[in-house]
């Protein structure tokens, strides 16, 4: 079975795992999903992730993060740019998620970056998703 939107699949698996308080979730390993996981780790939304190589595509195992009360750190994760409707933004018009408390994940010519890093490096690109 071919997957037409691996990013939406990844975000849905994370949402479902958070809903039932799983500590880990596995998603298909693609470069873009690995970039998103790296940004989530850098911004402190997940504990860690590692790549598991198998005979096919491989898997990303993502360790989710919860606060001391057991509530997930990620309260909302939403897909912005979709295969049917791509959303591009210049540096000046990048969204500020929750007034800067959340993060927008952007695919740029320099790789997958957070909106803060995009503003710092002055690069624009496709807004993949927002996390808060």
Residue pairs with C-beta under 8 A, 6 or more apart in sequence:
3 9
3 28
4 83
5 82
5 83
6 27
6 28
6 30
6 32
6 33
7 32
7 33
7 36
7 79
7 128
7 129
8 79
8 82
9 27
9 28
10 27
10 28
10 33
10 36
10 60
11 77
11 78
11 79
11 129
13 25
13 26
13 27
14 25
14 27
14 62
14 64
14 74
14 77
15 77
16 25
17 24
17 25
17 64
18 64
18 72
18 74
21 66
21 70
21 72
22 64
23 63
23 64
24 61
24 62
24 63
24 64
25 61
25 62
25 64
26 52
26 59
26 60
26 61
26 62
27 33
27 59
27 60
27 62
28 57
28 58
28 59
28 60
29 51
29 52
29 57
29 58
29 59
29 60
30 57
32 107
32 112
32 128
33 60
34 49
34 51
34 60
35 107
35 111
35 112
36 105
36 112
36 128
36 129
37 46
37 49
37 60
37 62
38 49
38 112
39 103
39 105
39 112
39 113
39 114
40 46
40 49
40 62
40 74
40 105
40 131
41 47
41 48
41 49
42 114
43 103
43 114
43 131
44 65
44 73
45 65
45 73
45 74
45 103
45 131
46 62
46 63
46 64
46 65
46 73
46 74
47 63
47 64
47 65
48 62
48 63
49 60
49 61
49 62
49 63
50 60
50 61
51 58
51 59
51 60
51 61
52 58
52 59
52 60
52 61
64 72
64 73
64 74
65 72
65 73
65 74
66 72
66 73
67 73
74 131
74 132
75 132
76 102
76 130
76 131
76 132
77 129
77 130
77 131
77 132
78 129
78 130
78 131
79 128
79 129
80 87
80 104
80 127
80 128
80 129
80 130
81 87
81 88
81 126
81 127
81 128
81 129
86 126
87 126
87 127
88 124
88 125
88 126
88 127
89 95
89 106
89 124
89 125
89 126
89 127
90 124
91 118
91 119
91 122
91 123
91 124
94 104
94 106
94 115
94 118
94 119
94 124
94 127
95 104
95 115
95 127
95 130
96 115
97 103
97 104
97 115
97 130
97 131
97 132
98 132
101 132
102 130
102 131
102 132
103 114
103 115
103 116
103 130
103 131
103 132
104 114
104 115
104 127
104 129
104 130
104 131
105 112
105 113
105 114
105 115
105 127
105 128
105 129
105 130
105 131
106 112
106 113
106 114
106 115
106 118
106 124
106 125
106 126
106 127
106 128
107 125
107 126
107 128
108 118
108 123
108 124
108 125
109 123
109 125
110 121
110 123
112 128
113 121
113 123
113 125
118 124
118 125
